Amino acid sequence: MKEWGVPDNYICQGFVVLGYIDGQQPASEPRKPGRVQIIE
């Protein structure tokens, strides 16, 4: 986690949601700055 810049006091969790919604895609709420980090 250090090589990705995750502070020592953070716990990494991951979620994967698979499937399709029934209807229109709802608008997503804005993310808080610095709260989401995508690592490829």
N, CA, C and O atoms as CSV, one atom per row, in Angstrom:
chain,resi,resn,atom,element,x,y,z
A,1,MET,N,N,0.816,-1.186,0.000
A,1,MET,CA,C,0.000,0.000,0.000
A,1,MET,C,C,0.861,1.251,0.000
A,1,MET,O,O,0.445,2.295,-0.504
A,2,LYS,N,N,2.052,1.153,0.559
A,2,LYS,CA,C,2.927,2.337,0.590
A,2,LYS,C,C,3.322,2.784,-0.809
A,2,LYS,O,O,3.413,3.982,-1.078
A,3,GLU,N,N,3.558,1.818,-1.710
A,3,GLU,CA,C,3.973,2.198,-3.069
A,3,GLU,C,C,2.858,2.926,-3.826
A,3,GLU,O,O,3.131,3.630,-4.798
A,4,TRP,N,N,1.595,2.760,-3.384
A,4,TRP,CA,C,0.472,3.447,-4.007
A,4,TRP,C,C,0.125,4.743,-3.291
A,4,TRP,O,O,-0.797,5.443,-3.709
A,5,GLY,N,N,0.841,5.078,-2.223
A,5,GLY,CA,C,0.595,6.321,-1.520
A,5,GLY,C,C,-0.554,6.264,-0.524
A,5,GLY,O,O,-1.125,7.298,-0.177
A,6,VAL,N,N,-0.900,5.054,-0.057
A,6,VAL,CA,C,-1.978,4.905,0.925
A,6,VAL,C,C,-1.372,5.080,2.318
A,6,VAL,O,O,-0.439,4.360,2.672
A,7,PRO,N,N,-1.885,6.024,3.115
A,7,PRO,CA,C,-1.343,6.228,4.459
A,7,PRO,C,C,-1.466,4.980,5.341
A,7,PRO,O,O,-2.347,4.147,5.127
A,8,ASP,N,N,-0.582,4.858,6.327
A,8,ASP,CA,C,-0.553,3.683,7.203
A,8,ASP,C,C,-1.855,3.486,7.983
A,8,ASP,O,O,-2.215,2.352,8.299
A,9,ASN,N,N,-2.557,4.562,8.293
A,9,ASN,CA,C,-3.768,4.422,9.099
A,9,ASN,C,C,-5.023,4.168,8.255
A,9,ASN,O,O,-6.130,4.229,8.789
A,10,TYR,N,N,-4.884,3.887,6.965
A,10,TYR,CA,C,-6.016,3.595,6.097
A,10,TYR,C,C,-6.163,2.088,5.922
A,10,TYR,O,O,-5.178,1.351,5.954
A,11,ILE,N,N,-7.395,1.643,5.738
A,11,ILE,CA,C,-7.685,0.252,5.429
A,11,ILE,C,C,-8.265,0.221,4.020
A,11,ILE,O,O,-9.247,0.906,3.735
A,12,CYS,N,N,-7.664,-0.567,3.146
A,12,CYS,CA,C,-8.161,-0.651,1.768
A,12,CYS,C,C,-9.284,-1.670,1.689
A,12,CYS,O,O,-9.188,-2.769,2.235
A,13,GLN,N,N,-10.347,-1.288,1.002
A,13,GLN,CA,C,-11.477,-2.172,0.748
A,13,GLN,C,C,-11.819,-2.067,-0.730
A,13,GLN,O,O,-11.638,-1.016,-1.345
A,14,GLY,N,N,-12.291,-3.114,-1.269
A,14,GLY,CA,C,-12.673,-3.083,-2.667
A,14,GLY,C,C,-14.060,-3.658,-2.864
A,14,GLY,O,O,-14.479,-4.561,-2.141
A,15,PHE,N,N,-14.764,-3.132,-3.846
A,15,PHE,CA,C,-16.113,-3.587,-4.143
A,15,PHE,C,C,-16.252,-3.765,-5.650
A,15,PHE,O,O,-15.768,-2.948,-6.432
A,16,VAL,N,N,-16.903,-4.819,-6.034
A,16,VAL,CA,C,-17.208,-5.053,-7.443
A,16,VAL,C,C,-18.693,-5.347,-7.536
A,16,VAL,O,O,-19.190,-6.280,-6.905
A,17,VAL,N,N,-19.395,-4.557,-8.319
A,17,VAL,CA,C,-20.827,-4.762,-8.508
A,17,VAL,C,C,-21.035,-5.157,-9.966
A,17,VAL,O,O,-20.642,-4.428,-10.878
A,18,LEU,N,N,-21.649,-6.303,-10.176
A,18,LEU,CA,C,-21.890,-6.804,-11.527
A,18,LEU,C,C,-23.386,-6.885,-11.771
A,18,LEU,O,O,-24.153,-7.255,-10.882
A,19,GLY,N,N,-23.787,-6.542,-12.964
A,19,GLY,CA,C,-25.196,-6.653,-13.319
A,19,GLY,C,C,-25.665,-5.427,-14.089
A,19,GLY,O,O,-24.873,-4.552,-14.439
A,20,TYR,N,N,-26.936,-5.383,-14.341
A,20,TYR,CA,C,-27.560,-4.296,-15.093
A,20,TYR,C,C,-28.722,-3.743,-14.277
A,20,TYR,O,O,-29.405,-4.486,-13.572
A,21,ILE,N,N,-28.941,-2.436,-14.378
A,21,ILE,CA,C,-30.081,-1.847,-13.707
A,21,ILE,C,C,-31.318,-2.012,-14.575
A,21,ILE,O,O,-31.214,-2.158,-15.792
A,22,ASP,N,N,-32.470,-1.988,-13.957
A,22,ASP,CA,C,-33.734,-2.071,-14.679
A,22,ASP,C,C,-34.282,-0.660,-14.799
A,22,ASP,O,O,-34.966,-0.177,-13.898
A,23,GLY,N,N,-33.983,-0.003,-15.905
A,23,GLY,CA,C,-34.442,1.362,-16.099
A,23,GLY,C,C,-33.287,2.297,-16.433
A,23,GLY,O,O,-32.247,1.864,-16.932
A,24,GLN,N,N,-33.478,3.577,-16.154
A,24,GLN,CA,C,-32.479,4.596,-16.478
A,24,GLN,C,C,-31.348,4.616,-15.450
A,24,GLN,O,O,-31.554,4.316,-14.274
A,25,GLN,N,N,-30.172,4.968,-15.908
A,25,GLN,CA,C,-29.011,5.097,-15.031
A,25,GLN,C,C,-29.185,6.342,-14.150
A,25,GLN,O,O,-29.323,7.444,-14.681
A,26,PRO,N,N,-29.182,6.190,-12.812
A,26,PRO,CA,C,-29.316,7.370,-11.960
A,26,PRO,C,C,-28.043,8.214,-11.980
A,26,PRO,O,O,-26.954,7.700,-12.236
A,27,ALA,N,N,-28.187,9.500,-11.711
A,27,ALA,CA,C,-27.023,10.393,-11.658
A,27,ALA,C,C,-26.227,10.082,-10.392
A,27,ALA,O,O,-26.801,9.888,-9.321
A,28,SER,N,N,-24.918,10.036,-10.524
A,28,SER,CA,C,-24.083,9.757,-9.348
A,28,SER,C,C,-23.791,11.059,-8.604
A,28,SER,O,O,-23.746,12.138,-9.196
A,29,GLU,N,N,-23.595,10.930,-7.306
A,29,GLU,CA,C,-23.273,12.095,-6.495
A,29,GLU,C,C,-21.781,12.399,-6.621
A,29,GLU,O,O,-20.986,11.486,-6.843
A,30,PRO,N,N,-21.393,13.659,-6.484
A,30,PRO,CA,C,-19.973,14.001,-6.620
A,30,PRO,C,C,-19.128,13.342,-5.525
A,30,PRO,O,O,-19.566,13.202,-4.383
A,31,ARG,N,N,-17.931,12.949,-5.893
A,31,ARG,CA,C,-17.000,12.318,-4.956
A,31,ARG,C,C,-16.273,13.382,-4.156
A,31,ARG,O,O,-16.041,14.484,-4.651
A,32,LYS,N,N,-15.913,13.058,-2.923
A,32,LYS,CA,C,-15.113,13.967,-2.111
A,32,LYS,C,C,-13.674,13.914,-2.624
A,32,LYS,O,O,-13.175,12.831,-2.928
A,33,PRO,N,N,-13.002,15.054,-2.726
A,33,PRO,CA,C,-11.627,15.055,-3.244
A,33,PRO,C,C,-10.706,14.189,-2.380
A,33,PRO,O,O,-10.743,14.252,-1.151
A,34,GLY,N,N,-9.884,13.383,-3.049
A,34,GLY,CA,C,-8.894,12.583,-2.350
A,34,GLY,C,C,-9.433,11.319,-1.721
A,34,GLY,O,O,-8.679,10.608,-1.057
A,35,ARG,N,N,-10.713,11.006,-1.902
A,35,ARG,CA,C,-11.311,9.829,-1.260
A,35,ARG,C,C,-11.306,8.606,-2.156
A,35,ARG,O,O,-11.453,7.485,-1.670
A,36,VAL,N,N,-11.138,8.804,-3.467
A,36,VAL,CA,C,-11.156,7.695,-4.413
A,36,VAL,C,C,-9.824,7.667,-5.139
A,36,VAL,O,O,-9.362,8.684,-5.656
A,37,GLN,N,N,-9.204,6.476,-5.172
A,37,GLN,CA,C,-7.951,6.317,-5.909
A,37,GLN,C,C,-8.050,5.046,-6.717
A,37,GLN,O,O,-8.262,3.972,-6.153
A,38,ILE,N,N,-7.900,5.142,-8.036
A,38,ILE,CA,C,-7.954,4.000,-8.915
A,38,ILE,C,C,-6.527,3.579,-9.233
A,38,ILE,O,O,-5.726,4.375,-9.724
A,39,ILE,N,N,-6.221,2.314,-8.947
A,39,ILE,CA,C,-4.881,1.769,-9.166
A,39,ILE,C,C,-4.988,0.717,-10.241
A,39,ILE,O,O,-5.747,-0.242,-10.107
A,40,GLU,N,N,-4.231,0.890,-11.307
A,40,GLU,CA,C,-4.263,-0.078,-12.405
A,40,GLU,C,C,-2.997,-0.889,-12.422
A,40,GLU,O,O,-2.833,-1.760,-13.276
